[in-house]
């Protein structure tokens, strides 16, 4: 609800929340590839990963919305440029 009111949209919070479950298989694959086990420390690392992924998604969507509003870019162009420049630093 907070993200929906912040972005004034329902689709952007859904996009952010969909990115969280997608990070779990890659975290588990990284543990497997490095030969580590899923223990307390790696589980805490996955929780930290959730925070980083969520924050990055929020920053990218906010930057994309700013590009569309300020520069008048089309959605695809704004998505590509927002992902290229990171969190809004040009």
C-alpha distances in whole Angstrom, upper triangle without the diagonal:
4,5,5,6,9,10,10,10,9,12,11,8,11,14,13,12,15,17,17,19,21,22,24,27,28,28,30,32,33,34,36,37,38,40,37,36,33,33,31,31,30,27,26,27,24,22,22,22,19,18,20,19,15,16,19,16,14,17,19,16,16,20,20,18,21,24,23,23,25,28,27,27,27,24,26,28,25,23,27,27,24,25,28,28,25,23,24,28,30
4,5,5,6,9,10,11,10,13,11,9,12,14,12,13,16,17,17,20,22,22,24,27,28,27,30,32,32,33,36,37,38,39,37,36,32,33,30,30,29,27,25,25,24,21,21,21,18,16,18,17,14,14,17,15,12,15,17,15,14,18,19,17,19,22,22,21,24,26,26,26,26,23,26,27,24,22,26,26,22,24,27,26,23,20,22,25,28
4,5,5,6,8,8,8,10,8,6,9,11,9,10,13,14,15,18,19,20,22,25,25,25,28,30,30,31,34,35,35,37,35,34,31,32,30,29,28,26,24,24,22,20,20,19,16,15,16,15,11,12,14,12,9,12,14,11,11,15,15,14,16,19,19,18,21,23,23,23,23,20,22,23,20,19,22,22,19,20,23,23,20,17,19,22,25
4,5,5,5,5,5,8,7,6,9,11,11,12,14,16,17,19,21,22,24,27,27,28,30,32,32,34,36,37,38,40,38,37,34,35,33,33,31,29,28,27,25,23,23,22,19,18,19,18,14,15,17,14,11,15,15,12,12,16,16,14,16,19,18,18,21,23,22,22,22,19,21,23,20,19,23,23,20,21,25,24,22,20,21,24,27
4,6,5,7,8,11,10,9,13,15,14,15,18,19,20,23,24,25,27,30,30,30,33,35,35,37,39,40,41,43,41,40,37,37,35,35,34,31,30,30,28,25,25,25,21,20,21,20,17,17,18,16,13,16,17,14,13,17,17,14,16,19,18,17,20,23,22,23,23,20,23,25,21,21,25,24,21,23,26,25,23,21,21,25,27
4,6,8,10,12,10,9,13,14,13,15,17,18,19,22,23,24,26,29,29,29,32,34,33,35,38,38,39,41,39,38,35,36,34,33,32,30,28,28,26,24,23,23,20,18,19,18,14,14,16,14,10,12,14,11,10,13,14,12,13,17,16,15,18,20,20,21,21,19,22,22,19,19,22,22,18,20,23,22,20,17,17,21,23
4,5,8,9,7,8,11,12,11,14,16,17,18,21,22,23,25,28,28,28,31,33,33,35,37,37,38,41,39,38,36,36,35,34,32,31,29,28,26,24,24,23,20,19,19,18,14,14,15,12,9,11,12,9,8,11,11,9,11,14,13,13,15,18,17,18,18,15,18,19,16,16,19,19,16,18,21,20,19,16,16,20,22
4,7,9,9,10,12,14,14,16,18,19,21,23,24,26,28,31,31,31,34,35,36,38,40,41,42,44,42,41,38,39,38,37,36,33,32,32,29,27,27,26,23,22,23,21,18,18,19,16,13,15,16,12,11,15,14,11,13,16,14,13,17,19,18,19,18,16,19,21,18,18,22,22,19,21,24,23,22,20,20,23,25
4,6,6,8,9,11,12,14,15,17,19,21,22,23,26,28,28,29,32,33,34,36,38,38,40,42,40,40,37,38,37,36,34,32,31,31,28,26,26,25,22,21,22,20,17,18,18,15,13,15,15,11,12,15,14,11,14,16,15,14,18,20,18,18,17,15,18,20,17,16,20,21,18,20,23,23,22,20,20,24,26
4,6,6,7,9,11,11,13,15,17,18,19,22,24,26,27,28,30,31,32,34,36,37,38,40,38,37,34,36,35,34,33,30,30,29,26,25,25,24,20,20,21,19,16,17,18,15,13,16,16,13,14,17,16,14,17,19,17,18,21,23,21,21,19,16,19,21,19,17,21,22,20,21,24,25,23,21,22,26,28
4,6,5,6,9,10,10,13,15,17,17,19,22,23,24,25,28,29,30,32,33,34,36,38,36,36,33,35,34,34,31,29,29,28,25,24,24,22,19,20,20,17,15,17,17,13,12,15,14,11,13,16,14,13,16,18,16,17,20,22,20,19,17,14,15,18,16,14,18,20,17,18,22,22,21,20,21,24,26
4,5,5,6,9,10,11,13,16,16,18,20,22,22,24,26,27,28,30,32,32,34,36,35,34,31,33,32,31,29,27,27,26,23,22,22,20,17,17,17,14,12,13,13,9,9,11,11,7,9,12,11,10,14,15,14,15,18,20,19,18,16,13,15,17,14,12,16,17,14,15,19,19,17,16,17,21,23
4,5,5,6,9,10,11,14,15,16,19,21,21,22,25,26,27,29,31,32,33,35,33,32,29,30,29,29,27,25,24,23,21,19,19,18,15,15,15,13,10,12,13,9,8,12,12,9,11,14,14,13,16,18,18,18,21,23,22,21,20,17,18,20,18,16,19,20,17,17,21,21,19,17,19,22,25
4,5,5,6,9,10,12,13,15,17,19,20,21,23,25,26,27,29,30,32,33,32,31,28,30,29,29,27,24,24,23,20,19,20,18,15,16,17,14,11,14,14,11,11,15,14,11,14,17,16,15,19,20,19,21,24,25,24,22,21,17,18,21,19,16,19,21,18,18,22,23,20,19,21,25,27
4,6,5,7,9,11,11,13,16,18,18,19,22,23,24,26,27,28,30,32,30,30,27,29,29,28,26,24,24,22,19,19,19,17,14,15,15,12,10,12,12,8,9,12,11,9,12,14,13,14,17,18,17,19,22,23,22,20,18,15,15,18,16,13,16,18,15,14,18,19,17,16,18,22,24
4,6,5,7,10,11,12,14,17,17,18,20,22,22,24,26,27,28,30,28,28,25,27,26,25,23,21,21,19,17,16,16,14,11,11,12,9,6,9,9,6,7,10,10,8,11,14,13,14,17,18,18,20,22,23,23,21,20,17,17,19,17,14,17,18,15,14,18,18,16,15,17,20,23
4,5,6,8,9,11,13,15,16,17,19,21,21,23,25,26,27,29,27,26,23,25,24,24,21,19,19,18,15,14,15,13,10,11,13,10,8,11,12,9,10,14,13,12,15,17,17,17,20,22,22,23,26,27,26,25,24,20,20,23,20,17,20,22,18,18,21,22,19,18,21,24,26
4,5,6,7,9,11,13,14,15,17,19,20,22,23,24,26,28,26,26,23,25,25,24,22,20,20,19,16,15,17,14,11,13,14,10,10,13,13,10,12,15,14,13,16,18,17,18,22,22,22,24,27,27,27,25,23,19,19,22,20,17,19,21,18,17,21,22,19,19,22,25,27
4,6,5,7,10,11,12,13,15,16,17,19,21,22,23,25,24,24,21,23,23,22,19,18,18,17,13,14,14,11,9,11,11,7,7,11,10,8,11,13,12,12,15,17,16,18,21,21,22,24,26,26,26,24,23,19,18,21,19,15,17,19,16,14,18,19,16,16,19,22,24
4,5,5,7,10,11,11,13,15,16,17,19,21,22,23,22,21,18,20,19,19,16,14,15,14,10,10,11,9,6,9,10,7,7,11,11,9,12,15,14,15,17,19,19,21,23,24,25,27,29,29,29,27,26,22,22,24,22,19,21,22,19,17,21,22,18,18,21,24,26
4,5,6,8,10,10,12,14,15,16,18,19,21,22,21,20,17,19,19,19,16,14,16,15,11,11,13,11,9,12,13,10,11,14,14,13,15,18,18,18,21,22,22,24,26,27,27,30,32,32,32,30,28,24,24,26,25,21,23,25,22,20,23,24,21,21,25,27,29
4,6,6,7,9,11,12,13,15,16,17,19,21,20,20,18,20,21,20,17,16,17,15,12,13,14,11,10,13,13,10,11,15,14,12,15,18,17,17,20,21,21,23,26,26,26,29,31,31,31,28,26,23,22,24,23,19,20,22,20,17,20,22,19,20,23,26,28
4,6,5,6,9,10,11,13,14,15,17,18,17,17,15,17,18,17,14,13,14,12,9,10,11,8,7,11,10,8,10,13,12,12,15,17,16,17,20,21,21,24,26,26,27,30,31,31,32,29,28,24,23,25,23,20,21,22,20,17,20,21,18,19,22,24,27
4,5,5,6,9,10,11,12,14,16,17,15,14,12,15,15,15,12,10,12,11,7,10,12,9,9,12,13,11,13,16,16,15,18,20,20,21,24,25,25,27,29,30,31,33,35,35,35,33,31,28,27,29,27,24,24,26,24,21,24,25,22,22,26,28,30
4,5,5,6,8,10,10,12,14,15,15,14,12,16,17,17,13,13,15,14,10,13,15,12,12,16,16,13,16,19,18,18,21,23,22,23,26,27,26,29,31,31,32,35,36,36,36,33,32,29,27,29,28,24,25,27,25,22,24,26,23,24,28,29,31
4,5,5,6,9,10,10,12,14,14,14,13,16,18,17,13,13,15,12,10,13,14,10,12,15,14,12,15,18,16,16,20,21,20,22,25,25,25,28,30,30,31,34,35,35,35,32,31,28,26,27,26,23,23,25,23,20,22,23,21,22,26,27,29
4,5,5,6,9,10,11,12,11,11,10,13,14,13,9,10,11,9,7,10,11,8,10,13,13,12,15,17,16,17,20,21,21,23,25,26,26,29,31,31,33,35,36,36,37,34,33,30,28,30,28,25,25,27,24,21,23,25,22,22,26,27,30
4,5,5,6,9,10,10,9,9,8,11,14,13,9,10,13,11,9,12,14,12,13,16,16,15,18,20,20,20,24,25,25,26,29,30,30,32,34,35,36,38,39,40,40,37,36,33,31,33,32,28,28,30,28,25,27,28,25,26,30,31,33
4,5,5,6,9,10,10,11,11,14,17,16,12,13,16,14,12,16,16,14,15,19,18,16,20,22,21,21,25,26,25,27,30,30,30,33,35,34,36,38,40,39,40,37,35,32,30,32,31,27,27,29,27,24,26,27,25,26,30,31,33
4,5,5,6,8,8,10,11,14,16,14,11,13,15,12,11,15,15,12,15,18,16,16,19,21,20,21,24,25,24,26,29,29,29,32,34,34,35,38,39,39,39,36,36,33,31,32,31,27,27,28,27,23,24,26,23,25,28,29,31
4,6,5,6,5,6,7,10,13,12,8,11,13,11,10,14,15,13,16,18,18,18,21,23,22,23,26,27,27,29,31,32,32,35,37,37,38,41,42,42,43,40,39,36,34,35,34,31,30,32,30,26,28,29,26,27,31,32,34
4,5,5,6,7,9,12,16,15,12,14,16,14,14,17,18,16,19,22,21,20,23,26,25,26,29,30,29,31,34,34,34,37,39,39,40,43,44,44,44,41,40,37,35,36,36,32,32,33,32,28,30,31,29,30,34,34,36
4,5,8,10,12,15,18,17,14,16,18,16,15,19,19,17,20,23,21,21,24,26,24,26,29,29,29,31,34,34,34,37,38,38,40,42,43,43,43,40,39,36,34,35,35,31,30,32,31,27,28,30,27,29,33,33,35
4,6,9,11,14,16,15,12,15,17,14,15,19,19,17,20,22,21,21,24,26,25,26,29,30,29,32,34,34,35,38,39,39,41,43,44,44,45,42,41,38,36,37,36,33,32,33,32,28,29,30,28,29,33,33,35
4,7,10,12,16,15,12,15,17,16,16,20,20,19,22,24,23,23,27,28,27,29,32,33,32,35,37,37,38,41,42,42,44,46,47,47,48,45,44,41,39,40,39,36,35,36,35,31,32,34,31,33,36,36,38
4,7,9,12,11,9,12,14,13,13,17,17,17,19,22,21,22,25,26,26,27,30,31,31,33,36,36,37,39,41,41,43,45,46,46,47,44,44,41,39,40,39,35,35,36,34,31,32,33,30,31,35,35,38
4,6,9,10,8,10,13,12,13,16,17,17,19,21,22,22,24,26,26,28,30,32,32,34,36,37,38,40,42,42,44,46,47,47,48,45,45,41,40,41,40,36,36,38,35,32,34,35,32,32,36,37,39
4,7,8,6,6,10,10,10,12,14,14,16,19,19,20,22,24,24,25,28,29,30,32,34,35,36,38,39,40,42,44,45,45,46,44,43,39,38,40,38,35,35,36,34,31,33,34,30,31,35,36,38
4,6,5,6,9,10,11,12,14,15,17,19,20,21,23,25,26,27,29,30,31,33,35,36,37,39,41,42,43,45,46,47,48,45,45,41,40,42,40,37,37,38,35,33,35,35,32,32,36,36,39
4,6,5,6,9,10,11,12,14,15,17,19,20,21,23,24,26,27,29,30,32,33,35,36,38,39,41,42,44,45,46,47,45,45,41,40,42,40,36,37,38,35,33,35,35,31,31,34,35,38
4,5,5,6,9,10,11,12,14,16,17,18,20,21,22,24,26,27,28,30,32,33,34,36,37,39,41,42,43,44,45,43,43,40,39,40,38,35,35,36,33,30,32,32,29,28,32,33,36
4,5,5,6,9,10,10,12,14,15,16,18,20,21,22,24,25,26,28,30,31,32,34,36,37,38,40,41,42,43,41,40,37,36,37,35,32,32,33,30,28,30,30,27,27,30,31,34
4,5,5,6,9,10,11,13,14,15,17,19,20,21,23,25,26,27,29,30,32,33,35,36,38,39,40,41,42,40,40,36,35,37,35,31,32,33,30,28,30,31,27,27,30,31,35
4,5,5,6,9,10,11,13,14,16,17,18,20,21,23,24,26,27,29,30,32,33,35,36,38,39,40,41,39,39,36,35,36,34,31,32,32,29,27,29,29,26,25,28,29,33
4,5,5,6,9,10,10,12,14,15,16,18,20,21,22,24,26,27,28,30,31,33,34,36,37,38,39,37,37,34,33,34,31,28,29,30,27,24,26,26,23,22,26,27,30
4,5,5,6,9,10,10,12,14,15,16,18,20,21,22,24,25,27,28,30,31,33,34,36,36,37,35,35,31,31,32,30,26,27,28,25,23,25,26,22,22,26,27,30
4,5,5,7,9,10,11,13,14,16,17,19,20,21,23,25,26,27,29,30,32,33,35,36,37,35,34,31,31,32,30,27,28,28,25,23,26,26,22,21,25,26,30
4,5,5,6,9,10,11,12,14,16,17,18,20,21,23,24,26,27,29,30,32,33,34,35,33,33,30,30,31,28,25,26,27,23,21,24,23,20,19,22,23,27
4,5,5,6,8,10,10,12,14,15,16,18,20,21,22,24,26,27,28,30,31,32,33,31,31,27,27,28,25,22,23,24,21,19,21,21,17,17,21,22,25
4,6,5,6,9,10,11,12,14,15,17,18,20,21,22,24,26,27,28,30,31,32,30,29,26,26,27,25,22,23,24,20,19,21,22,18,17,21,23,26
4,6,5,6,8,10,11,12,14,16,16,18,20,21,23,24,26,27,28,30,30,29,29,26,26,27,24,21,23,23,20,18,21,20,17,15,19,20,24
4,5,5,6,9,10,11,12,14,15,16,18,20,21,22,24,26,26,28,29,27,27,24,24,24,22,19,20,20,17,15,18,17,13,12,16,17,21
4,6,5,6,9,10,11,12,14,15,16,18,20,21,22,24,25,26,27,25,25,22,21,22,20,17,18,19,15,13,16,16,13,12,16,18,21
4,5,5,6,9,10,11,12,14,15,17,18,20,21,23,24,25,26,24,24,21,21,22,19,17,19,19,16,15,18,18,14,13,16,18,21
4,5,5,6,9,10,11,12,14,15,16,18,20,21,22,24,25,23,24,21,21,22,19,16,18,18,14,14,17,16,12,10,13,15,19
4,5,5,6,9,10,10,12,14,15,16,18,20,21,22,23,21,21,19,18,19,16,14,15,15,11,10,13,12,9,7,11,13,16
4,5,5,6,8,10,10,12,14,15,16,18,20,21,21,19,19,16,16,17,14,12,14,14,11,10,13,13,10,9,12,15,17
4,6,5,6,9,10,11,12,14,15,16,18,19,20,19,19,16,17,18,15,13,15,15,11,12,15,14,11,9,11,14,17
4,6,5,6,8,10,10,12,14,15,16,17,19,17,18,16,17,17,13,12,14,13,9,10,13,11,8,5,8,11,14
4,5,5,6,9,10,10,12,14,15,16,17,15,15,13,13,13,10,8,10,10,6,7,10,9,7,6,8,11,13
4,5,5,6,9,10,11,12,14,15,15,14,14,11,12,13,10,8,11,11,8,9,13,12,10,9,10,14,15
4,5,5,6,9,10,11,12,14,14,14,15,13,15,14,11,10,13,12,9,11,14,13,11,8,9,12,14
4,5,5,6,9,10,10,11,13,12,13,12,13,12,8,9,11,9,6,9,11,9,8,7,5,9,11
4,5,5,6,9,10,10,11,9,10,8,10,9,5,6,9,8,5,8,11,10,10,9,9,12,13
4,5,5,6,8,10,10,9,10,9,11,11,8,9,12,11,9,12,14,14,13,12,11,14,15
4,5,5,6,8,9,10,12,11,14,12,9,11,13,11,9,13,14,13,13,11,9,12,13
4,6,5,5,7,6,9,9,11,9,6,9,11,8,8,11,12,11,12,12,9,12,11
4,6,6,5,5,6,7,10,9,6,9,12,10,10,13,15,14,15,15,13,16,15
4,6,6,8,10,10,14,12,10,13,15,14,13,16,18,17,17,16,14,17,16
4,6,8,11,13,15,13,11,14,16,13,13,17,17,16,17,16,13,15,14
4,6,9,11,13,11,9,13,14,11,12,16,16,15,17,16,13,15,14
4,7,9,12,10,9,12,14,13,13,17,17,17,19,18,16,18,17
4,6,8,6,6,9,10,10,11,14,14,15,17,17,15,17,16
4,6,5,6,9,10,11,12,14,15,16,18,18,17,20,18
4,6,5,6,9,10,10,12,14,15,16,17,16,19,18
4,5,5,6,9,10,11,12,14,16,17,16,19,18
4,5,5,6,8,10,11,12,14,16,15,17,15
4,5,5,6,8,10,10,12,13,11,14,13
4,6,5,6,9,10,11,12,12,15,14
4,6,5,6,9,10,12,12,14,13
4,5,5,6,8,10,10,11,10
4,5,5,6,7,7,9,10
4,6,5,8,9,11,11
4,6,9,9,10,9
4,7,6,6,6
4,6,7,8
4,6,9
4,6
4
